[in-house]
Structures are given as structure tokens and as C-alpha cells.
Amino acid sequence: MRQAKGVISAEFSLYRDYPEEILIANCRANRLIDYALQQAGIPIIPTAGFADESSWEWCFDGLPLNSTVAITTNCLRRDKEAYRLFVGGVNTMVAKIQPTAIVVCGKCPDWLEKRFPDI
């Protein structure tokens, strides 16, 4: 993995029906694993995960500014509320960490490429 240009990090899920304590613990676990892999010389592309609006206050903490991040679009097609939160979460993420590139795991929504053509 050290030879790769980037390895997408693991993601302990941040489901919106989890208690906040679990969400924070999962987010912390994501950052700790990323850090350990980076210390081992593996080029990490951190995964930005988020739940509902309340998680947007802390879920992007520890992500690099002006860098590449990954997001996932899993479970969005059938859940309108999840899709709404995804759009808001992505917009918040871009405002907070200003990524230079976003790696989308899953189907990339058309609006994402239109809204952020330079990312």
C-alpha cells in the first residue's frame, strides 16, 4: 500500500440513528487509524463521513485542509432524508476543509460535479 498514490481510509459508519457518543467514537477511530497508517508510510485519502446537521460541527475535525478526501454515496437512492443530509454535509465539508479533490465511492451525483467543477 505504500506504493499507491493514495489509499482510501476505512470508515466506521456515522449513521444518523446512532447515539452521538457512538458517532464521535467512530469518527475518532477513523482519524486514529488514518494517523497510524500515515505513520507507517501509507498515503491515506481520508474519508469524510457525517450523519445529521448536528454532526457537522465536529465530524470534519482532523481532516486535512486543501487536500483530497473521499466520500461515499451508499444508501442515498432510496432515502430522501439521507440524500438531503448528504447534500448539506458535502456543502459544509467543502466550506470547512476546502478539498482540492473529492474521491466519490459509489455513483457520483450530477449536481456534485456541477456545483464543484474545480474539485
N, C-alpha and C positions, 0 to 999 in steps of 0.2 A: 504494500500500500504506500510505502514511502516514495515509490517511483511515479505514482499517479500525480496528475496536475491538481487533483482535489478529490477528497473522499467525503461524500455527504454523511453527516453525523447521524448517529442514532437519535430517535425521538421517543421519549416517554410521553405518551399522549396527554394532551391537555383538553380533555372532554369537558364540555360546559356543564355537565351534570355531576362532575366530581366536586367534592368539598375543596374550598380554597387551599387548605393545608396540603392536600394531595397534589393540587396543581402546582403549588410553589415547590414542593419536594420533587416533583417530576421535572420541573424547569431547572432546578438546581442540579439534579442528576444529569440532565443533558449537558449543562455547562461543565460539570466536573469531568465527565467522560471526554468531552471535546478537549479540555485542557490536558488531560492525561495523554490522549493520542497526539496532540501537538507536541508535548514534551518528549514523546517517543519519535518525533521527526515525521509524523504523518501529516500531510497538508489537508487540513479539515475545511470543509464548507459547512458552517454551522446551519442547523435547521431552526428556522423561526416558527415556533408554534404558539398558538394563542387560543383562548376559549371565548368568553364573552367580553363585553366592554370593560368590566372591572379588571380583567387580567392584563389589559393593555397598559396599565400603569407600571407593571413590573416585568412582564414576560419578555421584553426586548433588552432588559438589563444584561450586560455581559456579552452582547453580540458586538462584533467589531463594526466601527463606523467606516463608511466608504469602502466597503468590501463586497464580496459575493456571499449571498445567503441562499438557502434552499427553503422552499415551502411545499406543502402538499395540498392537492385538491381532492383528496379522497373523501368520500361521503358527502359531497356537495350537491350532487344532481337531484336527489330526492328530498332534500331538506331545505326549504326556503329560508328558514331562520339561520341555519348554518351558513348558507350562501351569503346572506346579508351580513352576518358577523365576519365572514371571510373577507368580504369587500372592505368593510370598515377596518379590520385588522391589518390588511395589506396596506391600506392608505396610511394608517397610524405608523406601521413599521417603516414605510418609506420616509415619512416625515421625521421619525426619530433617529433612524440609523443611516439614512441616505445611501442605500446599497448601490454599488456600481453595476451589479448583475444579480439577477434572481433566477435560480435554477428551479423550475417547476416540475415536481414529481406528480405525474398524472396529466390529465388533459388541461392545457393552458386556456383559460377563458379568453375570448376575443377582446373583451374590454381591457384586460390586463396589458396586452401588447399596445393597444391604442392609448391607454392612459399613461403608460410609462414607456414610450418608444425608445428612449435613450438608455433604458436599463436592460 
